Amino acid sequence: MEDSRVWEFEESLWTGDAAHYRKLIDEECLMVLPTQPFVFTGEEAIAAVEGTPRWSQVSFADQQVARPQEGLIVMSYKAEATRDEERYAAYCTTTIRRCAHDVWRVLQHQQTLVPGRP
């Protein structure tokens, strides 16, 4: 997957609806998020997203992409997201794997709040 598509994929996870999110999260996914219970399985993360309004806009900075082996992509970046008056900023990592031709799923995602930001 080309870098531009990697970032489109990642953006869609922030702004897409719950059905889209469910389609892209691997059954074995693990996430660490800055809300309780902090460590989530894929199903727990999907359930949390289903009950949360999606971000209307997200931008990425400090983007890096690594490809440690065929079919595995690791991203790191700073995300700044908004919905209505709410603002959110975090440093993130995401690991995705290719399951079939042009079929990618999230294996790991982590968010660390930017110090001093909401």
NUSEBA-557853 format. One record per residue (C-alpha): residue number from 0; residue in three letters; x, y, z. Coordinates in steps of 0.02 Angstrom, whole numbers. Each point is the difference from the previous one (the first is absolute). Layout:
<rs>
<NUM, ALA, <X, Y, Z>> ...
</rs>
This chain:
<rs>
<0, MET, <0, 0, 0>> <1, GLU, <69, 171, -49>> <2, ASP, <25, 131, 137>> <3, SER, <-144, 108, -62>> <4, ARG, <-119, -148, 15>> <5, VAL, <71, -43, 172>> <6, TRP, <-52, 173, 62>> <7, GLU, <-170, -8, -86>> <8, PHE, <-28, -167, 88>> <9, GLU, <49, 74, 168>> <10, GLU, <-107, 156, -23>> <11, SER, <-151, -109, -40>> <12, LEU, <18, -83, 170>> <13, TRP, <-19, 168, 85>> <14, THR, <-143, 67, -105>> <15, GLY, <-92, -151, -70>> <16, ASP, <-157, -71, 76>> <17, ALA, <-4, -149, 119>> <18, ALA, <-35, -125, -140>> <19, HIS, <154, 60, -95>> <20, TYR, <104, -10, 159>> <21, ARG, <-61, -177, 36>> <22, LYS, <51, -54, -176>> <23, LEU, <180, 59, 25>> <24, ILE, <38, -64, 176>> <25, ASP, <82, -172, 11>> <26, GLU, <-73, -130, 120>> <27, GLU, <169, -8, 88>> <28, CYS, <19, 190, 16>> <29, LEU, <61, 78, 162>> <30, MET, <-16, 185, 38>> <31, VAL, <61, 115, 138>> <32, LEU, <-106, 157, 14>> <33, PRO, <-2, 143, 127>> <34, THR, <-171, -50, 70>> <35, GLN, <-49, -139, 118>> <36, PRO, <28, -145, -5>> <37, PHE, <154, 61, -101>> <38, VAL, <39, -170, -78>> <39, PHE, <-129, -61, -126>> <40, THR, <-21, -154, -108>> <41, GLY, <-60, 29, -177>> <42, GLU, <-181, -40, 47>> <43, GLU, <8, 116, 151>> <44, ALA, <69, 141, -106>> <45, ILE, <-136, -27, -131>> <46, ALA, <-134, 5, 135>> <47, ALA, <73, 162, 69>> <48, VAL, <0, 80, -173>> <49, GLU, <-180, -54, -32>> <50, GLY, <-53, 105, 150>> <51, THR, <109, 152, -37>> <52, PRO, <-29, 139, -128>> <53, ARG, <131, -8, -137>> <54, TRP, <125, 140, -28>> <55, SER, <-54, 121, -135>> <56, GLN, <178, 47, -46>> <57, VAL, <175, -68, 36>> <58, SER, <171, 56, -55>> <59, PHE, <166, -89, 18>> <60, ALA, <176, 68, 31>> <61, ASP, <170, -78, 33>> <62, GLN, <-53, -148, -107>> <63, GLN, <113, -151, -17>> <64, VAL, <-28, -166, -88>> <65, ALA, <102, -158, 23>> <66, ARG, <-15, -164, -93>> <67, PRO, <93, -128, 107>> <68, GLN, <-56, -146, -109>> <69, GLU, <-111, -39, -148>> <70, GLY, <-182, 32, 42>> <71, LEU, <33, 96, 161>> <72, ILE, <-5, 190, 18>> <73, VAL, <35, 102, 157>> <74, MET, <-51, 183, 10>> <75, SER, <40, 134, 128>> <76, TYR, <-69, 176, 1>> <77, LYS, <-77, 143, 96>> <78, ALA, <-189, 14, -23>> <79, GLU, <-105, 156, 27>> <80, ALA, <-186, -33, -13>> <81, THR, <-158, 102, 22>> <82, ARG, <-188, -26, 13>> <83, ASP, <-112, 147, 37>> <84, GLU, <94, 100, 134>> <85, GLU, <101, -149, 63>> <86, ARG, <185, -9, -40>> <87, TYR, <116, -149, 24>> <88, ALA, <187, -23, -25>> <89, ALA, <102, -160, 22>> <90, TYR, <157, -86, -57>> <91, CYS, <-49, -166, -81>> <92, THR, <66, -161, -71>> <93, THR, <-95, -122, -108>> <94, THR, <54, -167, -70>> <95, ILE, <-95, -75, -147>> <96, ARG, <19, -165, -90>> <97, ARG, <-50, -59, -171>> <98, CYS, <-125, -143, 8>> <99, ALA, <-26, -18, -188>> <100, HIS, <32, 103, -156>> <101, ASP, <-46, 180, 46>> <102, VAL, <-83, -57, 164>> <103, TRP, <80, 78, 154>> <104, ARG, <-48, -13, 185>> <105, VAL, <58, 92, 156>> <106, LEU, <100, -112, 119>> <107, GLN, <54, 132, 125>> <108, HIS, <-41, 181, 40>> <109, GLN, <60, 112, 141>> <110, GLN, <-35, 181, 49>> <111, THR, <97, 108, 123>> <112, LEU, <-77, 169, 38>> <113, VAL, <104, 151, -46>> <114, PRO, <54, 78, 166>> <115, GLY, <-99, 157, 41>> <116, ARG, <-130, -32, -136>> <117, PRO, <-179, -61, 19>> 
</rs>
